[in-house]
């Protein structure tokens, strides 16, 4: 009976470790998405700047 309890405890610890890995992956993906959104915003600002510059100088 003690072996079963130890096995279940070990399984629970393994699942906790897996949950931590999945959480870390989710946080990394969120950071990636934030970075891509920031890049897209920077590109949009650059496009607007170029359009305004073109209109001003022509």
PyMOL commands that set and color helices and strands:
alter all, ss='L'
color gray80, all
select helices_A, chain A and resi 2-57
alter helices_A, ss='H'
color red, helices_A
deselect
rebuild
show_as cartoon
